[in-house]
Amino acid sequence: MNTRNKDRTISWMLVLIALGIILYGLGTSNNIPDFSGKTLKEILTFLVDTYLDFILIVYVFICLQVAGYVELKYKKDYIIASMLSILFTPFSLLFILKNEQDD
């Protein structure tokens, strides 16, 4: 097994372990809110009001992961890529880099 396959296997194992821990935590929690009969706007308002800190942490984590991907794939500077992804969202960063390659 080469290094690339080992890295992928370890990455998938870590993802599955993390998902297992999250699902276990949700399953044993007694504080899961009931969203039946609520509109999407009410659900989103509740999530933002209650879990804004977690939403921001996940957003920054995703931005940094995309910046790392851009650094490895397109040989860009990590600091600039992470700043762009945090300011302009991770998906727009990929479109910006694609447009630069087309020129």
C-alpha positions in Angstrom: 0.0 0.0 0.0 1.5 3.3 -1.1 1.6 6.5 1.0 -1.4 8.1 -0.8 -3.6 5.1 -0.2 -2.5 5.0 3.5 -3.4 8.7 3.9 -6.8 8.2 2.3 -7.5 5.2 4.5 -6.5 7.0 7.7 -8.5 10.1 6.7 -11.6 8.0 6.1 -11.2 6.2 9.3 -10.9 9.5 11.2 -14.0 10.8 9.4 -16.0 7.7 10.3 -14.8 7.9 13.9 -15.8 11.5 14.2 -19.2 10.8 12.7 -19.7 7.9 15.0 -18.9 10.1 18.0 -21.3 12.8 16.8 -24.1 10.3 16.2 -23.5 8.7 19.6 -23.6 12.1 21.3 -26.9 13.0 19.5 -28.4 9.6 20.3 -27.6 9.8 24.0 -28.7 13.5 24.3 -32.0 14.3 25.9 -32.0 17.9 24.6 -32.8 17.3 20.9 -35.3 20.0 19.9 -38.5 19.0 18.2 -38.9 20.7 14.8 -42.1 19.1 13.7 -44.6 21.7 12.4 -42.1 24.5 12.2 -41.1 26.4 9.1 -37.6 26.5 7.7 -37.3 30.1 8.7 -38.2 29.2 12.3 -35.7 26.4 12.4 -32.9 28.5 10.9 -33.6 31.3 13.4 -33.5 28.8 16.3 -30.2 27.4 15.1 -28.5 30.8 14.6 -29.8 32.1 17.9 -28.8 28.9 19.8 -25.7 27.6 18.0 -24.0 30.6 16.4 -20.7 29.8 17.9 -20.7 26.3 16.6 -21.8 27.5 13.1 -18.9 30.0 13.0 -16.3 27.4 14.2 -17.5 24.9 11.5 -17.4 27.7 8.9 -13.8 28.7 9.7 -12.8 25.0 9.8 -14.2 24.4 6.4 -12.5 27.5 5.1 -9.1 26.4 6.3 -9.6 22.9 4.9 -10.5 24.4 1.5 -7.4 26.7 1.7 -5.2 23.7 2.4 -6.7 21.9 -0.6 -6.0 24.9 -2.8 -2.5 25.1 -1.5 -1.8 21.5 -2.4 -3.6 21.3 -5.7 -2.9 24.7 -7.2 0.4 25.5 -5.4 -1.0 28.8 -3.9 0.0 30.5 -0.7 -1.9 29.1 2.3 -2.2 32.4 4.1 -3.7 34.2 1.1 -5.9 31.3 0.2 -7.2 31.0 3.8 -7.9 34.8 4.0 -9.7 34.7 0.6 -11.8 31.6 1.6 -12.8 33.1 5.0 -13.7 36.5 3.4 -15.3 35.2 0.2 -16.5 31.7 1.3 -14.7 28.5 0.3 -16.7 27.8 -2.9 -16.1 31.3 -4.4 -12.3 30.7 -3.8 -12.5 27.6 -6.1 -14.2 29.7 -8.8 -11.6 32.5 -8.5 -8.8 30.0 -9.0 -10.5 28.3 -11.9 -10.9 31.7 -13.7 -7.2 32.5 -13.1 -6.2 29.2 -14.7 -8.4 29.9 -17.8 -6.6 33.2 -18.5 
